[in-house]
Amino acid sequence: MNSKEIRVISAVLLLALAIGMIIYRLSVREETPGTESFFGMNTIMTITAYGEFRDEALYSAKLTVSELENMFSVTIPDSDVSKINTADGESVGVDEKLVYITETALEYSALTDGAFDITMYPVSKLWGFDGGENRVPSDEEISEVLKNVGYKKISVDDKAMTISVPRGTGLDYGAIAKGYAEDETVRTLKNLNIESAIINFGGSISMIGSKPSGKPWVIAIKSPEGSGSAGTLALRDCSVVTSGKHERFFTDADGREYCHIMDPNTGRPVESEFDSITVICDSAMMGDALSTAFYVKGWEWALSYRSTHPGIELVGVSGLTVYLTEGIADSFTPAEGFEAVIR
């Protein structure tokens, strides 16, 4: 073998080694997660993504959430929602995304007989669930505030891109905006070719695909006691959203608990035998709205709704019993001391 042949072989070997190193680095990068945790929409948000462009995807997702919070927040003075709530009945020009989510919210209000209602802000504020001091208001106060509640009071002009509510009525997107932000985050990640990711926005969880290993994500269903879990779900490529009495509540001087989920018919916190109801579906925004409505309406109503709306699975926790719809039962593993019932 002459020197020229040796140089050619050496060059080929070096090129192969370089290509191998590049492939190795890319594979390691795709298998190593990128994680971003931050505070947004009044909760801790965590996004974990795998893939070559994970860092770019996480940065874009965080920007998306920040932009949406500046639009939906009831506490940021110059947000679109704050402008609507302080406009004394006048129409306010808003972003097209807010028009879309408002129209979607109105659809869910109609579908759930008003159990889901984004005009409940005056009631939540009365009870101190707007960040103020919690208290039990009088019957007279509740009756007066309920005059300003009702999703049919909202006027949306999707051509002029305006929204208005009567004076005294206030909008709060807390039961749907986080889900919408989660769906937007999923879209942002997928647009950057992320095929494996998990998004946790304060307990509302969305998954893209499965784990890089191909195994399903393991999602815990919160225990009624607030620590530990009632069991776990093994899932892929879906959203899991829970509404329950122990997410946010206060206790009065007599030891009675009041949860933050309000019944639009009574203006009072929901009283339910269920500690929580979880919705599994393909959209966090849908799960956000429906889990709230189902907790207001009750488990049997939720089952009836599901029977005419395919693509929804349910988990209900009542004490040490976990109720499951049949489509999700095989994916659930109860924690020690809990009983799983298909219903």
N, C-alpha and C positions, 0 to 999 in steps of 0.2 A: 504494500500500500504506500503510495507516494505522499509527499507532504501536502499536495493540493487536495487529495481525497480526504486526508486527515482533517484539514481545515473545514472542508464542506460538512463532514460528519459531525465535527465539533459544533459548527454553527447550527446544524439541525437539532442537535441535542440541547443546546442552550435555548433555542427557540421553543422547543417542546417543554423544557423546564419552566420557561417564563410563562407560557400559556397555562401550564399546570398550576403555577402559583397564582395566576390571576383567577382561574376557575376556583381554586381552593379558597382564596380570599372572598370571592363573591358568595360561595356556598356558606362559608362561615358567617358572612354578613347577613345572609338571608335567614340563617338559623339562630342568630343572636338577636334577641328582642331589643327594640327601642321603646322606652317608656317615658311618658310625659305626664306629670301630675301638677294640677293647678287648682286654684279656687275660682269657681265661676257659678253664676246662678244660685248663689247661696249654698253651695255644697262643694265637696271635694270631687274633682273629676280626674280620672286616670285613663290614659289610652296606652295600650301596649300593642305594637305592630311589628311584624316580621317582613323582611323583604329588602331588596337593594335600595329602594328609595324611601325607607321607613323614616329617616330623619326629616326629609323634606315633607313627607306626609303628615308627620306629627306637628311640625311647625305650621303647616297650612290649616290643619284641623283646629289648633289652638286659636289661630286668627279668626276662623269661622265662628267659633263659640263666642269669642269676645265681641265680634260684630253683632251677633244675634242678641247677646245680653244687652248691649247698648240700645237695641231696638225694643226689646220686650220688657225690660225692667220697670217695676212700679216705683222704685226708689231712686233711680237716676233721673234728675229733673228734666233733662232735655231729650229723654228717650221718646220714641213715637207714642208709646202707651201712656206715659206721663202727660204728654201734650193732649191726648184724647181725654184723659181723666180730668184735666183742668181747663177744658175748652168751653165749659158752660153750655154744652149742647151744640156748639158750632162744629162743622165738618173740618177734619184735619187731614191734610195730605200726608200720606205715609208710604213707606217702602212697599213694593209689590209683594214681598215675602210676607209682610204682616197682613196684607189683604188676603193672601192665600191661606194662611194659618187661621185667620178669623173666619173665613168662609168654611174651612174644614171643621173648626170648632162648632159652628152653627149646625153643620150636618150631624155631628155627633150629639149635639143637644137634642135635635129632632129625633134621632134614632133611639135615644135613651129616655125619652119622655121628660127631658129637662133635668135629669139627674146629673148630667155634666153641664155646667153653666159657668162661663167665664165672667159673668157679671156679679159673682159672689164676693167681690173685693170689699164692698161696704160691710158685709156681714163678718168676714174674716177680720177686718179692721176693728169692728165692734168688740170682738172676742179677744183682741190683742194678738192675733196670729199674723199680723203684718210686720212683726218686729217690735211692736209696742208692748205694753204691760198686759199680761193675761188677766182677764176678769170674767165673771159671769154676769152678763147684762140682764136688765129687767125684761119682762114680757112686753112692756110698752115700747122699750127701745128696739127690741127685735121686730115688733110689728111695724114700727115706723120705718126702719131700714129696709124691710122686705118690700116696701112699696117701690123701691128703686131697683129691685132685682128682677131679672127675667131676660133670657137670651133674645127674645123677640124685640127688645128695646134697642138692639144694635142695628145701625144702618150702615151698609157697606155699598160703595159705588166702585165696582171693579173697572170702570172705564176712566173715571176721574181719579182713581186711586185715593179715595177718601173714606174715612170712618168717622162716625159720630155716635154719641150716646146722650140721653137726656141729662140735664143737670141733676146731680146727686147719684147717678149711676156710675160705677167704676169698673174698669176691666182689669182682670188679673189672669195672665196666661200661665200661671205656675203649674197647672195640671196638664199642660200640653206643650209648652215651649221647650222644656228640657228634652222631651221625646223628639220634637222637631229638630233640635240641635243635634241630638244623637243620630237621627237619620241623615242629617246633612254631613255629619262627621263620617259616617259610613260611606256616603257618596264621595266625599273628598279623598278618603283613603283608597277607594276602588279606582278613582280616576288616576291615581298614581301607582296603579298596578299592585296594590297591597292585597294579597289573597288570604292572609291569616292575621287576624287582629281581634282584640277584645276591648270593648269600651265600657267603662263603668262610670256613670254620672250619678253619684250619690245613691247607688243601689239599683238604679235602672241600667240594665246591661244589654249590649248588643254585640253579636259575634259575627265576624267575617270568616266564612269557611270553618275549618277545624284547626286544631293545633298543627304546627309544622310536621309533627310526627304522624299526622293523620287521625289521631285520637280526638274524641270530642272534648269540648270545654266542660269543666265541672262547675256548676253554678249552685251555690248554697241558698236554700230558702230559710229566711231568718226565723229563729225561734221566737215564740211569743214573749219570752222573758227578756229579749233584747240582746242576749249574748249567746253565741253558739248558733246551731242551725237545727231546723226540724227535719232536714234531709237534704239531699243533693240531686240535681238534674244533670244528666249527661247529654249535651246538646251541640248542634252545629248550625251556623248560619241563620240565626234568628234573634229576636229581641225578647227580653224577660223583664217585665215591669210589675212592681208590687205596690199596692196601696193598703195601708193598715193603720190601726189605732195607735201603735207604738212608734210610728215614724216621728210624730211631733204631737205633744200633748202637754197639758198641765193638770195639776191636782189642786182642788180647792181646800178650804180649811177643814172640811168634813171628810177629806180623803177620797172624794169622788173625782174620777178622771174624765177629762174632756179632750177628745182628739181634734186635730185640725181639719178633718174632712167634714164639710158642712152639708146638711140636707137642704137643698134649695126650697123645699116646701115648708120647712119649719124654721129655718134660720138658726138651727141648733146643730151641735156636733152629732154625727151619726152614732147611734148606739147599736152595736151588732154583736151577735154571738161569735162571729168570726174575728180572729185577731188580724188576719190579712187575707187578701185575695190577689193572686198573681196571674197575669195574662201573658201567655207565650204566643207570639205571632211574628209576622215578617216586617213589622214597622213599630219602632219605639213610640212614635207619635200616637198611633192607634192604641197601643198598649197603655200609654199614659192616660189617654182620655177614658178608655174603657175600664181600666182598673179602678179609677175613681168612681165612675158611674156604677159599676158592679158592686163596689163597697157600699154605695148609697142604697142601691136597689135590693141587694141581697143575693145570696148564692143561687137560689132557685130561679130568680129572674135572669141571672147571668147564664145559667144552663139553658134557659129558654131562648135567650138571645143567640147563644152559640149554635143552637139547633137550626137556625135559619141563616147563619153567617159562617160559612166554612173557613177553615184556616186559623181557628182560634182554639187554644187549649188553656185549661184553667187548673190552678192549684189553690186550694183554700185551707187555711190553718185555723183550727178551732181547738184551743187547749192542746192536748196531746194527740189529736186526730188530724191527719192530713188528707183532705179530699182531693181526688184527681180525676180529670176526664180521661176516657179510655185511650185517647191518642198519645198521651204523655206518660201513662202509667209505667210502661216498661223502661222508661228513662230515669225513673225516680228510685232513689235508695233512701229509706227513712233512717233518721238518726236513732240512736239507742233510746228507747222509752217512748218513741212515737209510733203510731199505727197508721198505715196507709190504707185508704178506702177508695175504691173506684166508684165514682158517682157522677 
